[in-house]
Amino acid sequence: MGLGTTLGRQLRQWQIQNPEALQSGRAIANRLIDALGAEDALKGPIRDLANQPLLLQLLHGSGASQTSARASLGAHIRQTYSAEVQSELQDLLDAACGTSKPEPATAPPRQSVAAAPAATALKGLEPLAPGLALSACGALVLSWFGQELDRLIFDDWGWSGGLVLVLSLAGLAVGPWRSSLRRRWSLSSEQASQPRQVWRWISSPWVHGSGLEAAVNLAVLLIVLGNSPLPLGQVILRYSLTALACLGLAALCAQRWSVQRTWSGSAGPVCALIGLAAGSSLLHWKLLVFRPLGLSIPAWVLLLLVGALQLGWQLPRQQPEERSTALQRLLASSCSWGLILGLVWALISRLQAGL
């Protein structure tokens, strides 16, 4: 699949997701240039094509109107560009219309069969690398900031790091600013690979797209971390890195299977804590109980309650046109990877204790 086909399919995906965002040539050009990356040779032709009024007719029209716009754009491309550029732009238009030809099936060389999965994974990880790197750096900065706040304020007040984390998340989830933050700070599968949107990798774990999900997640965090002896800097570092690991794996799966997702909130770290607690309880064959406000809440109760709620939130398609399976949608969610990572960490801890 060539670059033109890739861009055309991305353009068609944007059109399905949010057609109102593609009402001007400048908006289309900016998105395509971002998706183009370092291919400078095509930036000029792509910008010219995006600014053609016929492209809007092609994207938003149907039937004879769309067919006429496609033919006129094809004629313009043939008269203006070299054969190589023509081929890429024609492929882009075909894919944007949903008429691109499937790639012919070819048998891979025998010596490359074993390396194919690793090569595919690395290729899928490449567009996400800037966001992953920036988020990892952001976790260190936030951890330092939390450490300084602890030293200057919260140590004297006697507040635990877990309590401060919950109050910080709650402060961002309520108030007149919550709607704006949800819209501007969350991360979608489309934005995950866009260089201009990499900062959302840092911000998305701190805002919740749903008020109900925010209430559930903050309640669990308060139950599990409310009396944590860890200082605020360590709590923030572990929270941020856990959220990053869950989000990175979810984004990789979403990209692999073209799942439309918007990620926000603390679902990944919350499910990781629940998975760790439930896994440790099972592996040590000992009931692990949290005791907030005099209540006795076993870890398996949290697992069942939060798991049932997350299944209800994650299984439905976020876009009606999507053709993903239920398992693919679950693996494209940060909560599923949080549970998996928590269980893995519980197993590692049990093996270390056995040694």
N, C-alpha and C positions, 0 to 999 in steps of 0.2 A: 504494500500500500504506500503510494507516494505522498509527498508533503501536501500537494493540492487536495487529495482525497481526505487526508487527516483534517485539514482546515475546513473543508466543506462539511464534513460530518460534525465537527465542533460547532460550526455556524448553525447547522440544522438543529443541534441539541440546544443551543441558546434560544433559537426561535421557538422550540417546543416549550422550554422552561419559562421563558419570560419574553413574549413577543413585544411587549410595550417598551422594553429596553433597546430594541433594534429599530427605532423609528427614524433614525438619522444616519447619514453616511459616516459622519464623524464617529458616532458610537460604534458602528460596525468596524470601521478602520482601526480604532484604538484596540478593540478586542482581538482582531485578527493579527495586528502587529505584535501584541503581547504574546499571543499563542505562537507566533512565527519564531520567536527567539532570536538566534544569531544569524539567521539566513538573510543577510542584507540584500542580496541580489533580488529578492522578491518583494522587498518592502515598498518600493515605488509602484510596481504594477498592482500590488494588493491595495494600496491606498487609492490609486486611480480607479480600480474596479469598485471599491467600496463607495466612492463618491459618485458613481453613476446612478442617476435616478431609476434606471431600469432594474438595478439590483433590488431596490425596495419593492418594486412591482413583482419581481421574481419571488421574493421571500414571502410577501404578504398576499399575493394574488393566487389565483387558481384557474384551472382550465385553460381556455384559449389565451387569456391575459398572461398567464405564467409562461405558456409555450412561446408566445410572441416575444416576451421579454428575454427568454433564454436564447432564442434565435438571434435577436438583435445584439445581445451581449457577445455571443459567439462570433458574429461578424466583426464587431469592434475589436475583439481580441486578435482575430486573424489578421486584421489590417494594421495592427499597432505593434505586435511583439514578435520576438523570434520564436522559432519552432519549440524550443525547450520551455520558454515561459508560457507559450500558448498551451502546451500540454498540461502544465500545472494548473493554470487558471481554468481550463476546460474541465479538468477533473474536479476542481473546487466547486464549479457551478453544478456539475452533475451530482456530486455528493450533497450539496445544499438542497437540491431538488428531490433527493432520495432516489436518484436513478443511477448511481454509480454501480459499476459492474463488480461482482464479487471476485476476489483474488483467486486465480487458478490454484488448485491444490497440487502441490509439488512435494515429493518425498525429500526430506532433509538428508544431507550427506551423513553417512553412518558415523563418521567420527565426531559429528557435532550433536548427535542425539542426546548424549549424557549432559552436555553443557547447555542445552537449550533452556531448561527451566531456570537455571541461574542467570543466563543472559537475559531472559524475559523479565525476571524480577528486577535486575539491575536497570534495565531500560525503563521499566515502570517507575522505579524509584527516582530516576534522574530529575524529572520535572518537579518532584516534591522536595528535592534536596535543599533548595534555598529556605523553604519554610521550616523544615526540620532543623537546619543549622541555626537559623535565627531564633527559633523557639528554645533550643537548648541554651543559647547564649542568654536569652531573656530569662530563663529559669535561674541562672546564676546571678543575674542582676537583681531579680525580685528577691532571691534568697538573701543577698547582701542587704537590701533595703529592709526586709523583715528583721534581720539581725540587729540593724541599727535602731529600728523602732522598738524592738524588745529592750535594748539597752537603755534607750532614752525614756521610754514611757511604761511599757507593759510589765517589766520586771518589778517596778515599784508598786504597780497596782496589783500584782499577784495573779495576773491573768495567764492562763495556759495558751500555748501556741495554737492548739486546736480550736479553742474558743474564739480567738482573734480571727482565725481563718474563716470560721462560720459566720461571724459578724460582718466580715468584709464582703463575703459572697452575698449575704442577706442585704447589705447596704446597696449593692449593685442590682439586686433583684426587685427592689421596691422603690417607690418614689416616682416623680414625674419623668425622670430620665430613662426609666427601664425600657420603654418601647424603642427609643432611639438607640440605646446600647444594643438591644437585641438585633436590630437591623444592621447596625454598623460594625459590631464586633464579632458576630458569628461567622463561621466559615462554611462555605458550601463546597460541594465536590467540584464545581466549575472553578471556584476561586483558588482551590488548593494548589494548582499548578501555575497560577498567574503571578509573575514577578511583582506586580504592583500591589498585590494583596497579601504578601507574605506576613505582614504584621498581624493579620488575623489569626495566625497560628498561636501567637502569644495571648491574644485577647479572648479567643473563643472559650477557653475553660472557665472564664470568670463571669460569664453572663449566661442566663438560662432562657431558652426560647419559649418555655412554658412555665407559667406560674405554679401549676400543680407539681411539675417535675422539680422545680426549684424547692418547693416546700418539702417534698419527699427526700431529696438529696441532702438538704441542709439538716433535716431531722436525723438522718442516718449519720452524717458527719458529726453532729453534736453528740449522738449516742456513743460513737466509737472513739472520737478524738477529743471529746469535751474535757477529759481529765488527763490528756496526754502529757507526759513529763518532758517531751521534746521542746526545745526552744522554737520560737516562731520562724527563724531562718531555716531550720531543718524541716519544719512542717511544710513551709512554702516550697522548698526545693523538692521534697518528695512528691508533693501534690503536683507540681508543674511537670516534673519528669515522668510521672505516671500518666498524667493527661497526655503528654507528648507521645509516649509509646503507644497508648491506645489510639490516639488520633491518627498517628502515622500509619499504623496497620489498617485501620478502618479506611483511610483515604486510599491506600494502595489497593485494597479490595474493591472499593467503589470505582476506582479508575479501571481496574482489570475487567470488571463486569458491567461497566457503564451504569452504575446505580446512582440515582440522584439523591443526595443527602445534604442536609445542613446540620453541622455539628456545633453544639454549644453546651456549656454547663459542665458540671462535675460528675457526670454519669460514669466516666471511665475510672477515676480514682475511687468513687463510692463503691462500684462493683468490684474493684480490685481489693478493697478492704473487706468487703463481704466474702469474696472468694477466699481470701487469706484466712479469715476467721473460720468459715465453714470447713475449709480444707484442713486446717490445723485441728479442728475439733474432731473431724472424722479420722484423720491419720493417727492422732494420739488416743482415739477412742475415749474422748473425755468431753463432756458437755461444756462448751464455752458460753458464758452468760455475761451480758452487759447489764449494768445496774444504774440506769439514769433515774434520778428522782425517786429512788426507792423501788422502782420496777425491776423485774428480772426478765430480760429479753434474750433468749437463746439465739445464737448466730444463725441457726437454720430457719428461724422465723423471719429474720431479716432477708435471708436468701429467697425464701418463697414469696414474701410480699413484694420486695423490690423486683424480683425476677418476673413475677406475673404482670406487674405494671409496665415494666420495660418491654415485655413481649407485646403488650397491647399498643405501645407507642412505636415500636420499631418495625413490626411486621407489615403494616399497611404501606403501600407505595406512596411516596411523596409527590410523584407525577403520574397521572393516569396513563400516559403513553409508554411508561417504562415496562420492560419485559423481563425483569429480573425474577429469580426464584426467591422463596421465603428464606432459604439458607443464605443466599447471596446478600439479601438485605440485612440479615442478622450479622453477618461477618463484616458488613460495611458500617456497623454501629460501634461506637467507642465502648459502650457498656458491655458488649459481648467480649471484646478483647480485654477489658478490665477484669471480668470474671475469669477468663482463661489465664491471664498473667497472675492473678491472685492465687489460683489453684496451683499453678506451676511453682510459685514462690513458697507456698505451703509445703509442697513436695520436696523442694530443695532444702528447706529448713528441717524437715523430718529426716531426710537422709544425712544431713550434717549432724543432727542430734544423735542419730544411730551410730555414726562413726566415733 
